[in-house]
C-alpha cells in the first residue's frame, strides 16, 4: 500500500477486530470485550507499529511543509513584479 494512513488504519483496526472476535468467541461480555480489545490494540500498536506511525507522521509533516505548486509560484512572481513597479 502506498498510503501510510490506510496501512496504519488497517493494521490498527485489524488488530482490534481480531482481539474482539477472539474474546467474543470465548463468550466474554460484549462491552467488556470491546474495552479490552481497544486497550490491547492500542498497546500492541504502540509496541509493534512504530514504522507505520513514523510513516504517517512523515506524511503529515510533508503535507504541512510542502513546496508551493506552480500556480502559487506564478502568482507570487506576478505580485512581486507589481510591487517592484
MMTF fields as JSON, N, C-alpha, C and O atoms, coordinates in Angstrom:
{
  "mmtfVersion": "1.0.0",
  "mmtfProducer": "UNKNOWN",
  "numBonds": 339,
  "numAtoms": 340,
  "numGroups": 85,
  "numChains": 1,
  "numModels": 1,
  "chainsPerModel": [1],
  "groupsPerChain": [85],
  "chainIdList": ["A"],
  "bondAtomList": [4, 2, 8, 6, 12, 10, 16, 14, 20, 18, 24, 22, 28, 26, 32, 30, 36, 34, 40, 38, 44, 42, 48, 46, 52, 50, 56, 54, 60, 58, 64, 62, 68, 66, 72, 70, 76, 74, 80, 78, 84, 82, 88, 86, 92, 90, 96, 94, 100, 98, 104, 102, 108, 106, 112, 110, 116, 114, 120, 118, 124, 122, 128, 126, 132, 130, 136, 134, 140, 138, 144, 142, 148, 146, 152, 150, 156, 154, 160, 158, 164, 162, 168, 166, 172, 170, 176, 174, 180, 178, 184, 182, 188, 186, 192, 190, 196, 194, 200, 198, 204, 202, 208, 206, 212, 210, 216, 214, 220, 218, 224, 222, 228, 226, 232, 230, 236, 234, 240, 238, 244, 242, 248, 246, 252, 250, 256, 254, 260, 258, 264, 262, 268, 266, 272, 270, 276, 274, 280, 278, 284, 282, 288, 286, 292, 290, 296, 294, 300, 298, 304, 302, 308, 306, 312, 310, 316, 314, 320, 318, 324, 322, 328, 326, 332, 330, 336, 334],
  "bondOrderList": [1, 1, 1, 1, 1, 1, 1, 1, 1, 1, 1, 1, 1, 1, 1, 1, 1, 1, 1, 1, 1, 1, 1, 1, 1, 1, 1, 1, 1, 1, 1, 1, 1, 1, 1, 1, 1, 1, 1, 1, 1, 1, 1, 1, 1, 1, 1, 1, 1, 1, 1, 1, 1, 1, 1, 1, 1, 1, 1, 1, 1, 1, 1, 1, 1, 1, 1, 1, 1, 1, 1, 1, 1, 1, 1, 1, 1, 1, 1, 1, 1, 1, 1, 1],
  "groupList": [{"groupName": "UNK", "atomNameList": ["N", "CA", "C", "O"], "elementList": ["N", "C", "C", "O"], "formalChargeList": [0, 0, 0, 0], "bondAtomList": [1, 0, 2, 1, 3, 2], "bondOrderList": [1, 1, 2], "singleLetterCode": "X", "chemCompType": "L-PEPTIDE LINKING"}],
  "groupTypeList": [0, 0, 0, 0, 0, 0, 0, 0, 0, 0, 0, 0, 0, 0, 0, 0, 0, 0, 0, 0, 0, 0, 0, 0, 0, 0, 0, 0, 0, 0, 0, 0, 0, 0, 0, 0, 0, 0, 0, 0, 0, 0, 0, 0, 0, 0, 0, 0, 0, 0, 0, 0, 0, 0, 0, 0, 0, 0, 0, 0, 0, 0, 0, 0, 0, 0, 0, 0, 0, 0, 0, 0, 0, 0, 0, 0, 0, 0, 0, 0, 0, 0, 0, 0, 0],
  "groupIdList": [1, 2, 3, 4, 5, 6, 7, 8, 9, 10, 11, 12, 13, 14, 15, 16, 17, 18, 19, 20, 21, 22, 23, 24, 25, 26, 27, 28, 29, 30, 31, 32, 33, 34, 35, 36, 37, 38, 39, 40, 41, 42, 43, 44, 45, 46, 47, 48, 49, 50, 51, 52, 53, 54, 55, 56, 57, 58, 59, 60, 61, 62, 63, 64, 65, 66, 67, 68, 69, 70, 71, 72, 73, 74, 75, 76, 77, 78, 79, 80, 81, 82, 83, 84, 85],
  "secStructList": [7, 7, 7, 2, 2, 2, 2, 2, 2, 2, 2, 2, 2, 2, 2, 2, 2, 2, 2, 2, 2, 2, 2, 2, 2, 6, 6, 7, 7, 2, 2, 2, 2, 2, 2, 2, 2, 2, 2, 2, 2, 2, 2, 2, 2, 2, 2, 2, 7, 2, 2, 2, 2, 2, 2, 2, 2, 2, 2, 2, 2, 2, 2, 2, 6, 7, 7, 7, 7, 2, 2, 2, 2, 2, 2, 2, 2, 2, 2, 2, 2, 2, 2, 2, 7],
  "xCoordList": [0.842, 0.0, 0.879, 1.861, 0.53, 1.322, 0.99, 1.878, -0.271, -0.687, -0.445, -1.047, 0.433, 0.722, -0.48, -0.584, -1.385, -2.583, -3.448, -3.925, -3.645, -4.503, -3.861, -4.536, -2.566, -1.867, -1.963, -2.26, -1.717, -1.771, -3.195, -3.401, -4.168, -5.562, -5.984, -6.655, -5.597, -5.954, -5.296, -5.928, -4.042, -3.357, -4.016, -4.247, -4.313, -4.934, -6.317, -6.65, -7.124, -8.485, -8.49, -9.296, -7.592, -7.487, -7.092, -7.638, -6.145, -5.737, -6.904, -7.14, -7.633, -8.798, -9.83, -10.348, -10.135, -11.172, -10.777, -11.627, -9.503, -9.046, -9.177, -9.662, -8.741, -8.841, -10.311, -10.7, -11.107, -12.531, -13.211, -13.99, -12.927, -13.511, -13.12, -13.946, -11.861, -11.409, -12.103, -12.489, -12.26, -12.921, -14.406, -14.969, -15.036, -16.458, -16.652, -17.656, -15.69, -15.77, -15.641, -16.179, -14.921, -14.783, -15.943, -15.939, -16.922, -18.165, -17.969, -18.621, -17.066, -16.965, -18.096, -18.702, -18.376, -19.383, -18.961, -17.777, -19.904, -19.592, -18.948, -17.975, -19.468, -18.895, -17.491, -16.582, -17.318, -16.017, -15.034, -13.897, -15.461, -14.598, -14.163, -13.006, -15.086, -14.762, -13.722, -12.77, -13.91, -12.96, -11.58, -10.575, -11.526, -10.246, -9.584, -8.371, -10.36, -9.801, -9.228, -8.163, -9.921, -9.412, -8.122, -7.177, -8.084, -6.893, -5.713, -4.596, -5.961, -4.885, -4.409, -3.212, -5.323, -4.937, -4.084, -3.124, -4.428, -3.617, -2.22, -1.228, -2.14, -0.838, 0.008, 1.202, -0.6, 0.147, 0.599, 1.69, -0.231, 0.168, 1.32, 2.196, 1.326, 2.438, 3.734, 4.813, 3.635, 4.825, 5.345, 6.557, 4.448, 4.875, 4.69, 5.244, 3.946, 3.665, 4.39, 3.851, 5.597, 6.317, 6.721, 6.711, 7.068, 7.44, 6.26, 6.414, 5.094, 3.899, 3.539, 3.149, 3.666, 3.398, 4.368, 3.976, 5.632, 6.626, 6.298, 6.468, 5.829, 5.456, 4.268, 4.232, 3.303, 2.141, 2.574, 2.144, 3.418, 3.86, 4.708, 4.658, 5.486, 6.265, 5.346, 5.608, 4.269, 3.34, 2.622, 2.331, 2.338, 1.734, 2.71, 2.332, 3.971, 4.99, 5.165, 5.228, 5.241, 5.429, 4.224, 4.378, 3.034, 1.832, 1.787, 1.357, 2.222, 2.195, 3.318, 3.176, 4.42, 5.588, 5.925, 7.077, 4.933, 5.229, 5.473, 5.0, 6.218, 6.538, 5.283, 4.422, 5.187, 4.035, 3.976, 4.995, 2.776, 2.615, 2.952, 3.258, 2.899, 3.294, 2.403, 2.888, 1.114, 0.204, 0.55, 0.551, 0.841, 1.185, 2.486, 2.603, 3.469, 4.733, 4.523, 5.12, 3.687, 3.409, 2.706, 3.041, 1.735, 1.027, 1.973, 1.909, 2.851, 3.803, 4.75, 5.057, 5.213, 6.122, 5.391, 5.991, 4.1, 3.325, 3.138, 3.217, 2.897, 2.76, 4.065, 4.079, 5.173, 6.477, 6.795, 7.385, 6.403, 6.633, 5.824, 6.312, 4.57, 3.733, 4.258, 4.187, 4.781, 5.295, 6.575, 6.845, 7.37, 8.628, 8.392, 9.274, 7.233, 6.922, 6.435, 6.128],
  "yCoordList": [-1.187, 0.0, 1.24, 1.317, 2.18, 3.393, 4.409, 5.106, 4.494, 5.486, 4.97, 3.973, 5.635, 5.15, 5.253, 4.49, 6.184, 6.323, 5.07, 4.568, 4.574, 3.405, 2.167, 1.367, 2.012, 0.857, 0.846, -0.191, 1.976, 2.062, 1.842, 1.157, 2.414, 2.237, 0.775, 0.261, 0.108, -1.299, -2.161, -3.067, -1.884, -2.643, -2.455, -3.424, -1.213, -0.943, -1.554, -2.208, -1.34, -1.864, -3.391, -4.033, -3.968, -5.419, -6.033, -7.06, -5.405, -5.888, -5.855, -6.816, -4.747, -4.621, -5.692, -6.334, -5.893, -6.856, -8.295, -9.098, -8.63, -9.987, -10.254, -11.308, -9.293, -9.468, -9.52, -10.366, -8.623, -8.604, -9.901, -10.47, -10.367, -11.622, -12.803, -13.667, -12.836, -13.914, -13.89, -14.933, -12.703, -12.604, -12.928, -13.56, -12.503, -12.831, -14.321, -14.9, -14.947, -16.389, -17.161, -18.259, -16.575, -17.202, -16.829, -17.166, -16.138, -15.763, -14.806, -14.94, -13.846, -12.764, -11.773, -11.783, -10.929, -9.888, -8.936, -8.627, -8.473, -7.639, -6.313, -5.891, -5.653, -4.366, -4.557, -3.787, -5.564, -5.868, -6.212, -5.741, -7.023, -7.419, -6.223, -6.132, -5.311, -4.127, -3.261, -2.79, -3.06, -2.249, -2.898, -2.227, -4.179, -4.89, -4.941, -4.759, -5.183, -5.241, -3.887, -3.829, -2.809, -1.471, -1.175, -0.63, -1.532, -1.288, -2.121, -1.616, -3.38, -4.249, -3.841, -3.893, -3.439, -2.996, -1.732, -1.584, -0.826, 0.381, 0.016, 0.519, -0.858, -1.252, -1.959, -1.687, -2.851, -3.56, -2.628, -2.791, -1.655, -0.711, 0.166, 0.514, 0.523, 1.32, 0.515, 1.07, -0.78, -1.624, -2.059, -2.09, -2.396, -3.067, -2.285, -2.684, -1.203, -0.49, 0.857, 1.821, 0.923, 2.203, 2.652, 3.848, 1.721, 2.103, 2.739, 3.732, 2.162, 2.705, 4.069, 4.975, 4.222, 5.517, 6.579, 7.718, 6.2, 7.14, 7.558, 8.721, 6.608, 6.928, 7.888, 8.804, 7.682, 8.581, 9.969, 10.968, 10.042, 11.361, 12.063, 13.286, 11.29, 11.887, 12.45, 13.525, 11.73, 12.229, 13.491, 14.383, 13.569, 14.791, 15.951, 17.046, 15.71, 16.752, 17.246, 18.45, 16.305, 16.687, 17.448, 18.369, 17.068, 17.769, 19.198, 20.11, 19.395, 20.737, 21.628, 22.85, 21.038, 21.819, 21.654, 21.833, 21.315, 21.104, 22.433, 23.489, 22.337, 23.498, 23.931, 23.109, 25.199, 25.711, 25.068, 24.674, 24.975, 24.43, 25.494, 26.63, 25.148, 26.065, 27.297, 28.4, 27.122, 28.27, 29.269, 30.476, 28.783, 29.679, 30.408, 31.604, 29.691, 30.334, 31.419, 32.492, 31.147, 32.125, 33.354, 34.487, 33.128, 34.249, 35.082, 36.311, 34.405, 35.134, 35.985, 37.118, 35.45, 36.218, 37.411, 38.47, 37.252, 38.354, 39.452, 40.636, 39.08, 40.081, 40.794, 42.004, 40.054, 40.667, 41.672, 42.72, 41.351, 42.292, 43.559, 44.653, 43.418, 44.601, 45.46, 46.686, 44.863, 45.628, 46.359, 47.429, 45.797, 46.448, 47.639, 48.484, 47.717, 48.845, 50.005, 51.036],
  "zCoordList": [0.0, 0.0, 0.0, 0.738, -0.81, -0.917, 0.17, 0.661, 0.544, 1.518, 2.935, 3.334, 3.711, 5.065, 5.996, 6.956, 5.723, 6.557, 6.477, 7.495, 5.27, 5.074, 5.688, 6.336, 5.483, 6.04, 7.565, 8.159, 8.192, 9.648, 10.151, 11.153, 9.465, 9.856, 9.759, 10.655, 8.683, 8.508, 9.585, 10.128, 9.89, 10.936, 12.302, 13.025, 12.646, 13.952, 14.045, 15.033, 13.013, 13.018, 12.976, 13.65, 12.185, 12.116, 13.447, 13.852, 14.124, 15.446, 16.414, 17.146, 16.415, 17.287, 16.981, 17.895, 15.696, 15.321, 15.633, 16.019, 15.472, 15.789, 17.283, 17.693, 18.091, 19.54, 19.969, 20.774, 19.432, 19.767, 19.342, 20.107, 18.144, 17.676, 18.548, 18.843, 18.958, 19.833, 21.181, 21.709, 21.734, 23.039, 22.933, 23.827, 21.859, 21.692, 21.43, 21.845, 20.738, 20.504, 21.811, 21.952, 22.763, 24.085, 25.012, 26.196, 24.461, 25.141, 26.322, 27.358, 26.15, 27.116, 26.858, 25.786, 27.827, 27.68, 26.562, 26.431, 25.763, 24.595, 24.999, 24.375, 26.024, 26.45, 27.013, 26.701, 27.823, 28.392, 27.278, 27.288, 26.327, 25.217, 24.382, 23.972, 24.133, 23.339, 24.044, 23.423, 25.33, 26.109, 26.137, 25.902, 26.417, 26.478, 25.103, 24.995, 24.058, 22.71, 22.294, 21.68, 22.62, 22.285, 23.039, 22.469, 24.31, 25.125, 24.627, 24.51, 24.338, 23.854, 22.464, 22.184, 21.596, 20.252, 20.33, 19.573, 21.237, 21.423, 21.9, 21.372, 22.899, 23.431, 22.375, 22.25, 21.628, 20.586, 19.477, 18.932, 19.14, 18.086, 18.553, 17.762, 19.825, 20.341, 20.363, 20.153, 20.614, 20.69, 19.324, 19.109, 18.397, 17.179, 15.885, 14.86, 15.887, 14.643, 14.566, 14.022, 15.104, 15.119, 13.705, 13.417, 12.833, 11.461, 10.74, 10.03, 10.929, 10.285, 10.878, 10.142, 12.195, 12.831, 12.324, 12.074, 12.175, 11.646, 10.218, 9.851, 9.414, 8.031, 8.0, 7.178, 8.885, 8.944, 9.396, 8.82, 10.419, 10.882, 9.821, 9.694, 9.062, 7.971, 6.896, 6.357, 6.579, 5.563, 6.048, 5.251, 7.344, 7.897, 7.776, 7.361, 8.14, 8.063, 6.63, 6.381, 5.694, 4.291, 3.749, 2.948, 4.181, 3.705, 4.24, 3.534, 5.466, 6.05, 5.535, 5.516, 5.121, 4.714, 3.235, 2.838, 2.419, 1.009, 0.304, 0.724, -0.765, -1.59, -2.331, -2.642, -2.605, -3.363, -4.747, -5.313, -5.267, -6.611, -7.645, -7.283, -8.917, -9.993, -10.046, -10.298, -9.814, -9.847, -8.756, -8.996, -7.574, -6.472, -6.758, -6.488, -7.304, -7.652, -8.709, -8.622, -9.696, -10.753, -10.168, -10.513, -9.286, -8.663, -7.803, -7.813, -7.059, -6.225, -7.064, -6.694, -8.183, -9.03, -9.664, -9.845, -10.004, -10.552, -9.511, -9.838, -8.294, -7.209, -6.96, -6.734, -6.998, -6.787, -7.885, -7.622, -9.123, -10.228, -10.059, -10.34, -9.594, -9.392, -8.276, -8.362, -7.236, -6.103, -6.452, -5.906, -7.356, -7.739, -8.675, -8.822, -9.299, -10.212, -9.469, -10.067]
}
